[in-house]
Amino acid sequence: MSNKAAEAALADTKLSQEHQVLLSELYVPAFAQKCAALGYPLNDEASLHEMLETAALVKMALANKDQSVVKQANASLKAIMGLDKAEAREARVEATTKTASALGNNPNVRAAVASLLASRQ
């Protein structure tokens, strides 16, 4: 997929208001925090956008079932970032738990989750 096609696919994604709240208040801050914890601070909007786009492109590659390329990239990135070590995994779990706990008290996140759950019933 070319860059223009990938950008078009990302731009064409229509999100509900609830999804937008979760994306802006949960996913993006947690993503930026995780990157910073791994030694990749995203100091400006362009860096954040590029890193999010890279993650989206990896997801698209997974959807295309191009597993060999994805597995190689995954293994390389894990080794570079030290994620293949037990301590790194434990730290990720602890950081994720702490973030989730804090976000559970955010009224906007709670309302968005409640609305999504109600819409699925």
Order of alpha helices (4+ residues) and beta strands (2+ residues): alpha-alpha-alpha-alpha-alpha-alpha-alpha
